[in-house]
Amino acid sequence: MCDSYEEAKHIVKEKNVRKVVITINGEKVTPFGQTTAGGLQGLKRSAQKFDFAEVDNLEKEIRKYKNEIVQLESELNIKQMDDREYTTRKELDQLKTRRDNLR
């Protein structure tokens, strides 16, 4: 829920919120750009005012988790490389042993 129609439009367009945003006056702005003028009859009393700080915090949290994913993927790649190196060294040792047995 927002204070004004302009704020609702900003949330939907600029913040890329994919939900219906409703103003205090009952105007609705959809993610598809549709607007509906309206009264307060359809609003639930439990509706909360849209909090930009909360959205910003959630966006920071998303970035943090994305960075953690990148770090974990990097660590996984290193682990997989280490595993391949171990397997390759083991195979090399086996080949050396076979070579030495053939001599």
C-alpha positions as CSV (number, residue, x, y, z in Angstrom):
1,M,0.0,0.0,0.0
2,C,1.3,3.5,-0.9
3,D,0.4,7.1,-0.2
4,S,0.0,8.2,-3.8
5,Y,-0.7,7.0,-7.3
6,E,2.8,8.3,-8.4
7,E,4.5,6.2,-5.7
8,A,2.5,3.1,-6.7
9,K,3.5,3.6,-10.4
10,H,7.2,4.1,-9.3
11,I,7.1,0.9,-7.3
12,V,5.6,-1.2,-10.1
13,K,7.8,0.3,-12.9
14,E,11.1,1.4,-11.3
15,K,11.3,-1.2,-8.5
16,N,10.0,-3.9,-10.8
17,V,7.5,-5.2,-8.2
18,R,5.3,-7.9,-9.8
19,K,2.3,-7.4,-7.6
20,V,-0.8,-5.1,-7.5
21,V,0.1,-2.0,-5.6
22,I,-2.8,0.0,-4.0
23,T,-2.8,3.6,-2.8
24,I,-4.4,4.9,0.3
25,N,-7.2,6.2,-1.9
26,G,-7.9,2.8,-3.3
27,E,-6.3,3.2,-6.7
28,K,-4.7,0.0,-8.0
29,V,-1.6,-0.2,-10.2
30,T,-0.9,-3.7,-11.7
31,P,2.4,-5.0,-12.9
32,F,1.0,-4.7,-16.5
33,G,0.5,-1.0,-16.1
34,Q,-3.3,-1.1,-15.7
35,T,-4.8,1.4,-13.2
36,T,-8.1,1.3,-11.5
37,A,-9.6,4.2,-9.6
38,G,-11.2,3.2,-6.5
39,G,-12.5,3.8,-3.0
40,L,-11.4,1.9,0.0
41,Q,-14.2,-0.6,0.0
42,G,-12.1,-3.5,-1.4
43,L,-9.0,-2.9,0.8
44,K,-8.3,-5.1,3.7
45,R,-7.5,-3.5,7.0
46,S,-4.4,-5.7,7.2
47,A,-2.8,-4.0,4.2
48,Q,0.5,-2.5,5.0
49,K,2.2,0.6,3.7
50,F,4.9,-0.2,1.1
51,D,8.3,0.2,2.8
52,F,11.1,1.2,0.4
53,A,13.7,0.5,3.1
54,E,12.4,-3.1,3.4
55,V,12.6,-3.5,-0.3
56,D,16.2,-2.1,-0.3
57,N,17.1,-4.5,2.5
58,L,15.6,-7.4,0.6
59,E,17.5,-6.4,-2.5
60,K,20.8,-6.3,-0.5
61,E,20.0,-9.7,0.9
62,I,19.4,-11.1,-2.6
63,R,22.7,-9.7,-3.7
64,K,24.4,-11.2,-0.7
65,Y,23.0,-14.6,-1.4
66,K,23.9,-14.4,-5.1
67,N,27.5,-13.6,-4.1
68,E,27.5,-16.6,-1.7
69,I,26.2,-18.8,-4.6
70,V,29.0,-17.6,-6.8
71,Q,31.6,-18.3,-4.1
72,L,30.2,-21.8,-3.4
73,E,30.2,-22.5,-7.2
74,S,33.8,-21.4,-7.3
75,E,34.7,-23.6,-4.3
76,L,32.8,-26.5,-5.9
77,N,34.8,-26.1,-9.2
78,I,38.1,-26.1,-7.2
79,K,37.0,-29.3,-5.4
80,Q,36.0,-30.9,-8.7
81,M,39.4,-29.9,-10.2
82,D,41.2,-31.3,-7.1
83,D,39.2,-34.6,-7.5
84,R,40.1,-34.8,-11.2
85,E,43.8,-34.1,-10.4
86,Y,43.8,-36.8,-7.8
87,T,42.2,-39.3,-10.2
88,T,44.6,-38.4,-13.0
89,R,47.6,-38.7,-10.7
90,K,46.4,-42.1,-9.5
91,E,45.9,-43.2,-13.1
92,L,49.4,-42.0,-14.0
93,D,50.9,-43.9,-11.0
94,Q,49.1,-47.0,-12.2
95,L,50.4,-46.6,-15.7
96,K,54.0,-46.1,-14.4
97,T,53.6,-49.3,-12.4
98,R,52.4,-51.2,-15.5
99,R,55.3,-49.8,-17.5
100,D,57.8,-50.8,-14.9
101,N,56.3,-54.3,-14.7
102,L,56.7,-54.6,-18.5
103,R,60.4,-53.9,-18.4
